[in-house]
C-alpha cells in the first residue's frame, strides 16, 4: 500500500524495484470478493509477477468479508503461498456493532486456522474511540475473539496517533499479534520516515516473541517519493 500509486501505474516494475531494494516479503492488498487483486489480476497472475521478481507474499489485505466467503480468500492465500489473511478496515456504517464484528472474526478464524493460516484484523485510530457505553472497540475485538483463531496486525503509527502507548498496548496482550505495520510518527503525530520519529521500535521488537509477531511490514502512506521512503525504512530496520 505504500506504493499504491506506483503499482497502479506499473505494477511489475514497482514489484521489481521493491525486490532490488532488498526486501524479501511483501504484504499484498486489494483482494476483493471478485477473487481478483485490484479488480484485474487473478491470484495466479499476481503470484507470477511477485515470484518472478524474487519476492514472496507473506500476507494479504482483503476487503471486509463474512465467514461464508472465507473459502475464496483462503484459496487465494494458498495460491500465493501467503501465511496471513488480514481484514484491514471497517466502513463507518459498521462501527456500531463491534460485538458482531468480533463474532464474524471468530467464525472466519475458525475456517482459516483449520487450513493452517493465520487470520487477523488491522487497526486504525478509530478503534480507540470509546463507544457510547464507554468501551474501547479495539479491546472489544481482542477480548471477544479466540486467541487460537484470531490475531491482530498492530499498526504502530495509528495506535500512537490515537494517543495510546504502542509499547504498553502490545505488551498487554501476549500472543495476540501476528504482525506490525512499521510506520513512524513525528512529535505532531504526523507520519514521518521510519526510524526518525517517536515510536520506540527497538523496545517493541524486543517483545516479538511475547506478542506473537511473525512479520514486520514497512508502511509509509506519504506520497512524496514513496520508493525512497520505503528504501530509507529498510535501511533503518537493517541497521538495528
HUQUIBEL-V685219 format. One record per residue. N is the residue number from 0. RES is the residue in three letters. PSI is psi as a letter, one per 40 degrees, with the letter a starting at -180 (NA if undefined). NEAR is the number of other C-alpha atoms within 12 Angstrom. Layout:
BEGIN
n=[N:N]
res=[RES:RES]
psi=[PSI:PSI]
near=[NEAR:NEAR]
END
This chain:
BEGIN
n=[0:1:2:3:4:5:6:7:8:9:10:11:12:13:14:15:16:17:18:19:20:21:22:23:24:25:26:27:28:29:30:31:32:33:34:35:36:37:38:39:40:41:42:43:44:45:46:47:48:49:50:51:52:53:54:55:56:57:58:59:60:61:62:63:64:65:66:67:68:69:70:71:72:73:74:75:76:77:78:79:80:81:82:83:84:85:86:87:88:89:90:91:92:93:94:95:96:97:98:99:100:101:102:103:104:105:106:107:108:109:110:111:112:113:114:115:116:117:118:119:120:121:122:123:124:125:126:127:128:129:130:131:132:133:134:135:136:137:138:139:140:141:142:143:144:145:146:147:148:149:150:151:152:153:154:155:156:157:158:159:160:161:162:163:164:165:166:167:168:169:170:171:172:173:174:175:176:177:178:179:180:181:182:183:184:185:186:187:188:189:190:191:192:193:194:195:196:197:198:199:200:201:202:203:204:205:206:207:208:209:210:211:212:213:214:215:216:217:218:219:220:221:222:223:224:225:226:227:228:229:230:231:232:233:234:235:236:237:238:239]
res=[UNK:UNK:UNK:UNK:UNK:UNK:UNK:UNK:UNK:UNK:UNK:UNK:UNK:UNK:UNK:UNK:UNK:UNK:UNK:UNK:UNK:UNK:UNK:UNK:UNK:UNK:UNK:UNK:UNK:UNK:UNK:UNK:UNK:UNK:UNK:UNK:UNK:UNK:UNK:UNK:UNK:UNK:UNK:UNK:UNK:UNK:UNK:UNK:UNK:UNK:UNK:UNK:UNK:UNK:UNK:UNK:UNK:UNK:UNK:UNK:UNK:UNK:UNK:UNK:UNK:UNK:UNK:UNK:UNK:UNK:UNK:UNK:UNK:UNK:UNK:UNK:UNK:UNK:UNK:UNK:UNK:UNK:UNK:UNK:UNK:UNK:UNK:UNK:UNK:UNK:UNK:UNK:UNK:UNK:UNK:UNK:UNK:UNK:UNK:UNK:UNK:UNK:UNK:UNK:UNK:UNK:UNK:UNK:UNK:UNK:UNK:UNK:UNK:UNK:UNK:UNK:UNK:UNK:UNK:UNK:UNK:UNK:UNK:UNK:UNK:UNK:UNK:UNK:UNK:UNK:UNK:UNK:UNK:UNK:UNK:UNK:UNK:UNK:UNK:UNK:UNK:UNK:UNK:UNK:UNK:UNK:UNK:UNK:UNK:UNK:UNK:UNK:UNK:UNK:UNK:UNK:UNK:UNK:UNK:UNK:UNK:UNK:UNK:UNK:UNK:UNK:UNK:UNK:UNK:UNK:UNK:UNK:UNK:UNK:UNK:UNK:UNK:UNK:UNK:UNK:UNK:UNK:UNK:UNK:UNK:UNK:UNK:UNK:UNK:UNK:UNK:UNK:UNK:UNK:UNK:UNK:UNK:UNK:UNK:UNK:UNK:UNK:UNK:UNK:UNK:UNK:UNK:UNK:UNK:UNK:UNK:UNK:UNK:UNK:UNK:UNK:UNK:UNK:UNK:UNK:UNK:UNK:UNK:UNK:UNK:UNK:UNK:UNK:UNK:UNK:UNK:UNK:UNK:UNK:UNK:UNK:UNK:UNK:UNK:UNK]
psi=[d:d:f:d:d:d:d:d:d:g:d:d:d:d:d:d:d:d:d:d:d:e:i:d:i:i:h:i:i:e:h:a:e:e:e:i:h:f:e:d:h:i:d:d:d:d:d:d:d:d:d:d:e:e:i:i:h:d:i:h:h:i:i:h:i:i:d:e:e:d:d:d:d:d:d:d:d:d:d:e:e:i:e:i:h:h:h:e:i:h:i:d:e:e:e:e:g:d:d:d:d:d:d:d:d:d:d:d:d:d:d:d:d:d:e:e:i:h:i:a:i:h:i:a:d:d:e:e:h:i:i:d:e:e:i:h:d:d:d:d:d:d:e:e:i:h:d:e:d:h:a:i:h:h:h:d:d:d:d:d:d:e:f:i:h:d:d:d:d:d:d:d:g:h:e:e:h:d:i:i:h:g:h:i:i:a:e:e:f:i:i:i:h:h:e:e:a:e:h:g:d:d:d:d:d:e:e:d:d:d:d:e:h:d:i:h:h:h:h:h:e:i:e:h:f:d:d:d:d:d:d:d:d:d:d:d:d:e:e:NA]
near=[30:34:33:24:18:22:26:20:12:15:26:25:20:28:39:26:26:33:27:18:24:22:30:25:30:39:41:45:35:33:35:27:24:20:29:26:30:25:18:17:25:26:35:21:21:35:31:21:27:34:25:17:27:23:31:30:37:34:43:45:35:38:31:30:33:24:24:19:24:35:25:28:45:39:28:39:41:26:25:34:30:34:35:44:52:45:40:31:27:25:18:11:9:18:25:22:22:33:24:19:31:33:24:31:42:32:28:39:40:29:29:36:27:17:23:21:34:42:47:46:45:41:36:30:26:27:36:28:24:19:19:12:12:11:19:24:31:38:26:28:34:38:25:23:31:26:28:28:35:40:46:46:44:46:39:45:43:34:34:36:29:25:23:25:23:36:29:20:26:39:24:19:27:23:26:37:43:40:41:41:42:41:44:38:33:20:16:14:22:23:29:29:36:37:31:22:24:27:36:25:34:19:17:30:29:17:27:27:19:19:30:30:32:28:30:33:35:41:37:36:28:24:20:17:17:27:33:21:30:39:28:26:34:31:20:22:24:17:10:13]
END
